[in-house]
Amino acid sequence: AQSVTQLGSHVSVSEGALVLLRCNYSSSVPPYLFWYVQYPNQGLQLLLKYTTGATLVKGINGFEAEFKKSETSFHLTKPSAHMSDAAEYFCAVSGYSSASKIIFGSGTRLSIRP
Amino acid sequence: DTAVSQTPKYLVTQMGNDKSIKCEQNLGHDTMYWYKQDSKKFLKIMFSYNNKELIINETVPNRFSPKSPDKAHLNLHINSLELGDSAVYFCASSQAGSPGELFFGEGSRLTVL
């Protein structure tokens, strides 16, 4: 079985500061890992994904995440926060096939202070 | 053109009523999903169809019945609505060979009074 834990339901940072959103996963097989962003009153959209290969993956809007197998982590970072980054962020894990369930974490709300 | 579109965007209804939500995707994807997002933003998968065939059927009340007339459409019918059904329901789709890469609709907010 697979599961995802996001540490911190709410993170607040100042504009221009580093953003770090934490995600740990549990999986009996090497997982596919994802970060999604949800802006108010919208659906989720894919930020970035890790399947195989390079463990540091870059996504849209300047975000990146690093897959660390030894720590079972896939934390999301951005060097400098913008006001427009304020949203809900979800980490997710999936298996390899189209029949795999995509399991989402409980989400982290990111607030940006001016 | 909207890739994954859901209608209606908002539903307000009384307990005991029946309601349907429709979803259409124009991405040519093979797999479609229904997710439920509760008031705490927790996302739970309900159903998944691949080429009109049900492949994921989570433990949801049998008052919820999905229907996929073709691979571009996935509808959700809910009978005998209860207060606890109030949530945002999201339709999503993905392409074979890209598991986990979901394209979401904008959601349908259901409020049961």
Interface residues (C-beta under 8 A of the other chain):
Chain A: Y32 F34 Y36 Q38 N41 Q42 G43 L44 Q45 L46 K49 E88 F90 A92 V93 S94 G95 Y96 S97 S98 A99 S100 K101 I102 I103 F104 S106 G107 R109
Chain B: V4 D30 T31 Y33 K40 K41 F42 L43 I45 S48 N50 I55 I56 F90 A92 S94 A96 G97 P99 G100 E101 L102 F103 F104 G105 E106 G107
